[in-house]
């Protein structure tokens, strides 16, 4: 019903683009697959509703402004092996990179043919098969985004963490992280994360190393951290330690980290 309503609403907004995500399509019923055939072949969606006293009412809806995306775990092992043994193709984003991607897509299409619902008729109607490569920690000397995406995600999550407890009913704490400290914290978290577990692993570590610890300190007023406090973070990569303390008035020099190590040495004494 929710999907019917979404498709119906988008049909009345021809200037809008809608995206329908069908997660783990291999678990879908055959009725769903049949409906997809109709959408792919005719560009139409059949909306069936039970109207009081009038039985089933059927309406055909055009789907010209809808994009259907399907996900599957069917080729996980193949994708992980490809990422492990073809790392060099990530470094050069030129013609070789594009050609390698197209060849791998063809391999995945052939593999999917043995998995429901990807028979020849179905897979032939799929516009693109795009592999989601495993998250990577990054490697010295390589700054390609495909090899550093865990660091990118970690830094985004740090920024979200900074906004987490500002001006909410139960906790009001401003978290301050300099650019240099952000990189250190991200690196510590990434080294402990499990790439195969995806973003969830990174989020869980942020909860335990930053968010949950800070919340616990605020609720217990531990270390003088009270409502309305500003706390500064510091990190030592060698010991994989992340800590914070209440900011004492004045300009802390965040963004200029020359004195940061000295100011926080007492945290790790």
Secondary structure by P-SEA (a helix, b strand, c coil): caaaaaaaaaaacccbbbbbbbcccccccaaaaaaaaaaaaccbbbbbbbcccccbbbbbbbcccbbbbbbbccaaaaaaaaaaccaaaaacccaaaaaaaaaaaaaaaaaacccccccaaaaaaccbbbbbccccccccccccccccaaaaaaaaaaaaaaacccccccbbbbbbbcaaaaaaaaaaaaaaccccccaaaaaaaaaaacaaaaaaaaaacccccccbbbbbbbbbccccccccccccccccccccccccccccccccc
